[in-house]
Amino acid sequence: MAGAHSQTEAAERYAAAFFDLALEEKAIDAAASDMTELRAMLADSEDLSGLIANPGFSRDDKQNALTTLAGKAKFSPLTTRFLGVVSGNGRARALPNIIAAFQDKVDAHRGVTVAEVAAPQELTDAQKSGIAAALKKAVGKDVEVRATVQPELLGGLIVKVGSRMFDSSLRTKLDGIKSVMKGA
């Protein structure tokens, strides 16, 4: 557990440093865009996510891969330097946590409330807009919907806004019925 805790602390420190630099250089929008794109790349590529997580690859290998990727993706010079420092310091494995912590700082800076929505299939733009409108009524401010696909939910949604979670997934309902039937 101590390793996970220190990794989270390290991710927070790196995210804070990157945020402060981006703010100082008036490059928040570019950095946020780069981090969003990198998050999507990590989610979409098992090779990339495997590379950064695998301790069998050297820091140099990870640093070369990330800076090459940053160049091909046309990331800002600040983001490219940051990825070089992160990987050069042996923290490439923490990138998903760093990205999440950085995005939280950007959202707080912009005054954005984020709703993480898990659905069994890809949501349409109309569905995302409807969810955002319903959540705006519930929480009293604009909400940005970030959707992920979790086919195991079968139906319904799991919505998390801050520390509040709303679970209307079919999987949870079936699990509830199953536990009641075991007790009968």
N, C-alpha and C positions, 0 to 999 in steps of 0.2 A: 504493500500500500504506500509506503514512503516514496517509492520510485514514481508512482503515478502522481502523488501530491507534488513532488519536486518538478515533475515534467509539466504539470499544470502551471506551477509558479513560473517556470522558465518561459512557457508559452505566453503567459500574461506579460512578463517583462519584455520579451521580444516584440509583442504586439504593441505595448505602450511606447516603446522606443521608436518603432516604425510609424506609429500614429503621430507622435510628437514631431518626427522629422518631416512627415508628409504635411503636417499642419504648418510647420515653419517654412517649408518650401512652397506653400500654397498648392500642394499637389494631392489633396485628399481625394478628389474625384478620380484622378488617374490611378492612384494607389488602390482605391476601393474597387474600381473596375478591373484592375489587374488581379486583385485577390479573388474577386468573384469568378473571373475566368479560370484562375488557377484551381480554385475549389471544384469547378465543373470538370476540368481536365483530370484532376485526381479521382473524381467520382466515376468518370467515363473510361479511364485507362487503368486496367489492372497492372499493366507493365510499369507505369509511372508510380502508382501507389505502392507497388511491390518494391520498386527500386528504393524509394525513400524510406520504407519500413525495414528493409533487409539489412541487418548488420554486416552481412557478408560483402557488401559494396563499401569501398573506402570513401572517406570524406571527399577526396579529390574526384572520384567517379560521380558522386552525387552533386558536387559543386559544378563539375563540367556539364552534367546532364541538365541541371536546373538553369544555369546561365545560358546554355544553348537553347533550351526551351523558351526562356524569357526573350531571347533575341528573335527567335522565329515567331513568337506570339506578339512581337512588337510592344513588350512591356516598357514602361517608363524606365529611364536610367536609374531612378531611385529604387524601384522595385527590383530591378536586375541586381543592383549592388546589395540590396537587402537579402535577396535569395542567396547570393554568394557568401555573405557573412553568416547567415543561418546555417547553410550547409558546411561552410568552412569551420564553423565552431561545433560541428557534430550534432546539430539540432534539426536536421532535415526531417527526421522521424516525427518531430513535433509540429510540422507544418500544418496539418489539419486543425490542430488546437490553436496555433498561432493565428491562422486565417479566421477562425471563429471568434477569437478574442478581439482581433483587429476589427472585424465587422461589427461586433458589439460596441466598440468605442466609436466607430463611425456613426452607427445608428443613434447612439446617445448624443453625439455632437450635433447631429441633424435633427434631433427630437423625434425620431421615428420609433414607433412601436411595431415590433415584428411579431407576426403569428406564424408559428411553424405548424404546417398542416400536413398530416400524413393521410394519403388516400390509396385505395387499392389499384387505381389506374390514374394516368395523367389527367390533370384537371384542365379544362378549357379556360380561356381568358375570361369568358362570361361567368364561369363557376367561381373563379378566383375573385372577380369583381363582386359577385354576390356575397361571397364569404367575407370579403373586406367590408362591404356595406353593413352586413349583419354584426360584425365585430365592432365596427365604429359605434353602432348604437349601444352595444353591450359595454364597451370600455370608455366611451366618451371621447375618443380621439381617432385620428387617421391611423390605419393599420396597414402595414405592408405584409402581404401573404407570401410566404416561402413554402412551396409545396414539394413534397417528396413522395415517391411511389413506393408503397409497401403492399404487394399483392396478397400477403398473408392476412390482411385485414378483412378480405372477402367483400365487404361493403361498409358503408358509413365512413366516418372520419375520426381522426384524433387531432384535436386542435390544442396547441399550447401557446398561451400568451403570457409572457412573464412567468410567474410561478403558478398560474392557473392552468389546469388541463381539463378539456372536455372530451370524453371518449364515447363516441356513439358508434364504434365499429361493431360490425356483425360478429367478428371473432370474439370480442369481449362479452357480448351478449350470449353467444353460444357457450363460452367458458362458464358463465354464470349459471346457465340452465344445467350444464353438465354437473357442476358442483352441487346444485340443489337436488338433482336426481340421484346423485351418489348418497346424499344424506337421507333420502326417502326410504 
